[in-house]
């Protein structure tokens, strides 16, 4: 897993979309991240929450283990990253086929 800066992550994600355009898929996960790499043992008293939560974003190709990338987004950069990510999705997901709905028959 390679951790990158936000802009480098978006560029690598764009390349993953291009590589997997014909076959395969790209899996993207997002989760809240508090900056710790190891779990904190519970001591019975109320644990102190961090002053700032971050978002950990991971992406990988479903068929290849070598193309794993990740980034950490801070709260103050979340809106900027979300806008850049949505623009990337708009440009990368243009080849989707429109699904046809099955006609309902009355019984």
C-alpha positions in Angstrom: 0.0 0.0 0.0 1.4 3.3 -1.1 0.4 6.4 0.8 0.3 9.6 -1.3 -0.5 13.2 -1.1 -4.0 14.1 -2.2 -3.1 15.5 -5.7 -0.8 12.5 -6.5 -3.5 10.2 -5.3 -6.0 11.7 -7.7 -3.6 11.3 -10.6 -2.9 7.7 -9.7 -6.6 7.0 -9.4 -7.1 8.5 -12.9 -4.5 6.1 -14.2 -6.3 3.2 -12.4 -9.5 4.1 -14.1 -7.8 4.2 -17.5 -6.1 0.9 -17.0 -9.3 -0.8 -15.9 -11.6 0.8 -18.5 -12.1 -2.4 -20.6 -11.9 -5.1 -17.9 -11.7 -5.2 -14.2 -12.9 -2.7 -11.6 -11.5 -0.2 -9.2 -12.5 -0.6 -5.5 -12.5 2.6 -3.4 -13.0 2.7 0.3 -13.3 5.7 2.7 -13.3 5.6 6.4 -12.8 7.8 9.4 -9.2 7.9 10.5 -7.8 9.4 13.8 -4.1 9.1 12.9 -3.2 6.1 15.0 -1.7 3.0 13.4 -2.3 0.7 16.4 -5.5 0.3 18.4 -5.6 1.9 21.8 -6.4 -0.6 24.6 -9.6 0.2 26.5 -8.9 1.2 30.1 -12.4 1.5 31.4 -12.4 5.3 31.5 -13.7 7.5 28.7 -11.2 7.7 25.9 -10.2 11.1 24.7 -11.1 11.7 21.1 -8.6 13.4 18.8 -8.9 17.1 18.1 -9.3 16.5 14.3 -10.6 13.4 12.5 -9.3 12.7 9.1 -10.5 10.5 6.2 -8.5 7.5 4.9 -9.2 6.8 1.3 -7.9 3.6 -0.3 -8.2 2.4 -3.9 -7.1 -0.8 -5.7 -7.7 -2.8 -8.7 -9.8 -5.9 -8.1 -7.6 -8.1 -10.3 -4.2 -6.9 -9.3 -2.6 -6.6 -5.8 0.2 -4.4 -7.0 -1.9 -1.3 -7.7 -2.9 -0.3 -4.1 -2.9 3.4 -3.3 -4.1 5.4 -0.3 -4.3 9.0 1.0 -5.3 10.8 4.2 -7.6 13.8 3.9 -7.7 16.4 6.7 -10.9 18.2 7.6 -9.9 21.5 6.1 -9.0 19.9 2.7 -12.2 17.7 2.5 -14.3 20.0 0.3 -11.4 20.6 -2.1 -10.7 16.9 -2.4 -14.4 16.1 -2.9 -14.7 18.6 -5.7 -11.6 17.3 -7.4 -12.8 13.7 -6.9 -16.2 14.4 -8.3 -14.7 16.0 -11.4 -12.5 13.0 -11.9 -15.5 10.6 -11.7 -17.4 12.7 -14.2 -14.6 12.5 -16.7 -13.6 8.8 -16.1 -17.0 7.2 -16.0 -18.3 8.1 -19.4 -18.6 4.6 -20.9 -21.3 3.2 -18.8 -24.2 1.6 -20.5 -27.7 2.7 -19.7 -29.7 -0.1 -18.0 -33.1 -1.0 -19.3 -35.9 -1.5 -16.9 -38.0 -4.5 -17.2 -41.6 -3.8 -18.0 -44.1 -4.7 -15.3 -46.9 -6.9 -16.3 -50.2 -6.9 -14.4 -51.1 -10.2 -12.9 
